[in-house]
């Protein structure tokens, strides 16, 4: 979903909410519901808008009725998306607040489709790392928080906090927020204050500083390394990681005040290297409420060396079974022991929780000779049992 950026073929001015301010005779266009392979409903859509101007539609949408600033569209989904062109001759009253309503949802009170809500109901915690575009985020001050009234929520800045909170309130699920690594105290304070004011009082909130700081693929790793001694995962690196985490944790707890027990501070390490998680926990010196790592299972580097063009999906799944009872199990057990040890040390329960997980059979480095087998693994009947085995190893 979402909309592509506005395009006019010439210099285009936008107001603070991203709507085009057009000169007389100028037009701008965008495409919405892009890259969906037609995976959105067919039927009669309603478009409403404000301002002076005209709207034209194309590709998957055909106008069948205009009633002032309310347009009825007949939409036949393909992979082309819905083309929208705006023509305006009054820059002091630009076309804005364009809303494209799915069939039967005009003026819906919820921002979310019922089927979306239904499919998320099994989950008691929703982590918003990707919605907030945390990896490599350039957010620094409170002014960098995404605008809930911006013309699209599909920007590189991420989705507005209002919608994350609204989703959790509807689901009755605890949110898990990752604080951007460059965010200053004002950003964190504003974020935490909005959550305190708008989140259901019966819900808790998980807080993590950035995401996979140990992972050298991400800009946040290099940012910490530069602030420390230039050495990945050194003592100085871990000290900066912990200091930044604690600073944000303290702001959240201060904002929640007498309800600070609702704030669950997460020490998130590396599943395949429990030493990283252990050393992070030491650097945090007990200023956390949960130990976390991922729960992925994948081919190891030595296993990939055994593969060839004749490798089958069954062979890869045989290797998965082997790794489940070796590396996966031992790494889970190490993290479980770490959580138990800290529980005993602090005299309070420190749970072990997962931040991401699942099968991770991907084509490292492009298109290896066994790529077709990796594709077959994705829907092979045995993958179901291996997922269950992964969950059981985690529970154990």
N, C-alpha and C positions, 0 to 999 in steps of 0.2 A: 504494500500500500504506500500511501504518501504521494507527493507531487514532485516532479522535476523542477529545477530552478526556472524562473521566468526568463523568456528570451524575446527580444524585440528586433534584433538585427541592427540596433543602434543603441546609443547611450540610454540607459534605463535607470530612472530614479525610483527608489522604493521608500515607503514610509517605515516607521519604526516597527510595524508588524509585518513587513515584507510584502505589502500590496503595491503594485506598480502605480506610480504617479505619472500619467501619460500626458504628453503634449497634444494639442489639437491635431487630429489626424493620425496619431500614433497608435499602434496596437502592440499587445504583448501576448505571448502564448505559453502554455505549459502542457504537460501530459501527466495525468494522475492515474493511479493504479497500474504503475509500470512494472515490467518484469514479473508478471504474475501467471503467465501461461493461461490466461483466461480464468484463473481460479477465483472469480468473484461472481456474485449472483447476476443472473439475467433478470430483466423485468423493467418496470417503469420507475425510474429514479426521479427525484425532485431536486431541483437546484434553486436556492434562494440567495439573494445578495443585496447589498446596499450600495448607494452611490449612483452617479450619473454615468451611463454608458450602456453598451450592448455586449452580450455574451454570445459567442458562436461555438458550436461543438462539432466534433467529427470523430473519425476512426470508429470506435465501438459504440458511439452514442449518436442518436438521431433525435432532433427536436420534433416533438409532436404537438406541443401546446405552449403558448406564452400568455401569462396573465400578469401584467405588470412586471414585477421583479421576482416572479415565480415561474420556473420553466419545468415542464415535464419532458423527460427524455426516455426513449426506448433504447435500452442498452442490450447489445448482444456481445457477450465477452469473447475476446480472442486474446492473442498475446500482444496486441497493438496498444492497449490502454485507451483512455478517454482523452481526446484532444480538446483543449479549451483555449479560445482566443478572446481577449478582452479588448474592446474598442471604447475609448473614452475621449470626450472633448471638453471636460471640465476638471482641470487639475486641482481645483480647490475642493472638489467633492468626488474623489476617485472611487472607482468600483472596488469594493472591499467586503470582508466578511462573507465570502462565497462559501456556501455550504452545499455539499452534494450528498443527498440523503439516499441510503439504500432503500429498496422497496419496502414500504410499511414502517419506516423508521423516522419519518419526518418529525422533528422536535422531540426526539427520544430524550428522556432524562439521563440515561446512561451514555457514557462515551464509548461503550464497548458492545459488540454484538453478543447476543445471548449465547450463541454456540461457543464463542471464545471463552466466555465466563464458565460455561458448562465444562469445557475441556480442561480448564485450570482448577476446577473444584477439588480434585484429589490432592492438591499440593497445599501444604500448610505454611510454607515459606516461599516467597518469590524474590529471587535475586535480580537486581536491576543493573548489573554491571554493563551489559551491552546497550540497554535502553539509554543509559547515561553516557555512553561513549567514553568510558573511563580509560581504556588503553590509549596512552599517548595524549590524554586530554590536555588542552591548553587553558582550561578554566582556572582563574586566579581569584577574582573578586566576586562579590555577590551579584554584580551587574552581569556576570557571565552565566548566571543561571538561565536556562532556556525559558523563553516567554510562552506562557500557556495560550496566549492569544495570537501567536505567530501564525502566518498563513498555512504553514505545514509543520508537522512534528517530525518530519523526515530529514532533518539537517544533521550536519556533522557535530553539532553541539548536543544532540540528543533530545530526548523527550522531556517535556516539562514535568517537574516534580508533582504538580497537581494531579496528573493522570496516574502516576505511580501510586500515590496515596489513594486516589479514587478506586483503583483496581483492587488494592488490598482491602479497603473498606468494604467493597462489594463481596469479595471472596471470604472475608474474615481470616485472611492470611497475614502472617508477619512479613514485613518488608525487610530485605537485606540490601543495604546501601553501601557502595564503595566510594570513599572520598577521593576526588582527583588529587594526584600527587603534588600539584603546584598550588592547590587551593589555600588561600590565606584564612586567618581566623574569622574574618568577616563572612567569607563564603560559608564556612562550616557552621557558624552561628546562625546565619539566615536559613540555611538548609535545615538544621536541627529544629529551629523555632517553628518553621512551617510544618514540619512533621508533628511536633508536639501539639500544635494548634489544630491540625486537621485529621490526624490519624485517630481511629477509634481507640478509646482509652483502654479497651480490653486486649489490645494488640501490643506485642513487643516489637523491638526493632533491632536488627543485627547490623553492626557497623564494622567495616573493614577498611583499612587504609590502602587505597589503590587496588591493584589486582596482579597477582603473580609477580611480585616485586623481584623474586629470585630469578625470573625468566629473562635472559639476556636478549630475547627477541623484542622486548617491549621498551619503549622510550623511558618509562618510569624507572627501569633498572639502571639505565645509563645516567639518569638524573641523580639517583642516589649515589651511584659510583663517583660521579663528578663532585658531589657534595662531601664525600668521604675522602678516601685516599687513592681513588682510581683503581682499586682492586675489587673485583666481584666477590661478594659474600665474605669479605674480610671482616675482622672485628669492627673496624671503622664503618664499613658498609652496614653491618647489622645494627650498630649503635644509631646511625642516622635513621634507618628503617624504623627502629623502635621509638626513637624520639619523636619522629613525625607522627607515628601511630598514636602514641600516648597523648600528644598535644591535641589531636582531634578527638580522641576518646574523652579527654577531660572536658572539652567544650560541650560535647553531647550530654555528658552526665550533669554538668552545670545547668544546661538548658532544661533538662528534665527534672532537676531538683529533687523533691521528695519522691518522685517516681523514677529515679535513676536506675532502679532495679529492672526497669523495662528495657534498658539499653544493654545489649549483649555484645561485648567487645571481642572481636574475632582475631585470633592469631593464626593466620593462614600461611602454611608452608608448602613444601614440595613433597608430593606422595612418593616419588621415586628416590628421594634423598631425605630420609627422616632426620638426618643431622641438621639440615637447614631449619626444619621446624623446631627441633630441640634448641638450637642456638638462638632462634628468634624468641622463643618462650623465655629463655634465660635473659635476653636483653630487655624484654618487657618486664621482667622481674615481678611476675604475678599480676600485672595490670592488664588482665584479659579474663574473659569468662568462658571461652570455648577454644579448643584446638581444632584446626581445620586443614584438610588437604583435598586433593581431587580423588575421584574414584574411577579413573580411566583404566582400561585394559587394552593393550596394543601389542604389536610385534616389537620385540627387542632388537637392538642392532645386530646381535649375533644371529637371531632367528632370520632376519632379512637376508643375511648372507647365505642362508640355506635355500633361498627361493630361486626359481627360474621360470622360463616361459611355459614350462609344463606343469607348474604348480596349480593345484586345484583349490577351490574354496574349502573343501574338506581337510586338506593338508594344513591350511592356515588355521582352521578351527581346532585341529589336533594340537597345534602349537599353542593356541589360546588356552586349551585345557592344561597343558604343561605349565605355562606361565602363571595360570590362576593358582596353582598349588605351590608355586615357588615364589617368584618376585612379588606378585600381587599380595599374596597372603602375608609374607614377611613384612612388607611395607605397611600394610594395614595394622598388623600386630604391633609394630614398633610405635606407630602413632597412638594406638589404643593404650599401650603401656605409658607413653608420655602423658596422655590425658589423666590416667589413673594416678601416676606419680605426682602430678601437679594438684590433683584433687586432694591427695593425702597431705601434701606440703601446705596447701592453702586452707585446708579444713572446710572446703566447700566443693560442690560438684562442678567439675570441668568436663563437659561433654566433648566427645569427638563428633564433628559434623562435617559433611562434605559440601564443597562449594560448586563443583561441577563433576561430571562423570559420564560413563558409558563407553561403548566400544569406540576405538580410535584407530581403525584400520584404514589408514590414508596412504596415498602414493607419495612418499617422501621424495622430494627432488624431481617431481615431474611425472613421467609416464614410464614406469619400470615394466619389464617384460611380464610381470605377474599382475599388472593393473586389472585385467579382466577378472582375475580371481578375487581381488579386493572388492570389486563391484558386486560379484556374486555373493560374497560374505554378507553384504548389507541385508539381504532378504533371505538368507539361508535358514531353514527351519531350526538348525542347531543353535543359532545365535540367541534364541529365546532362552534356552537352558543355560547358556554361558552367562547371560545377563542375570539370571536367578542365582547362579553360582557366585557371581561377583557381589551381589547384594548379601548373600549369606556369609561370604568371607568378611565383608564389612561389618555385618552384625556381630559376628564372632569376635 
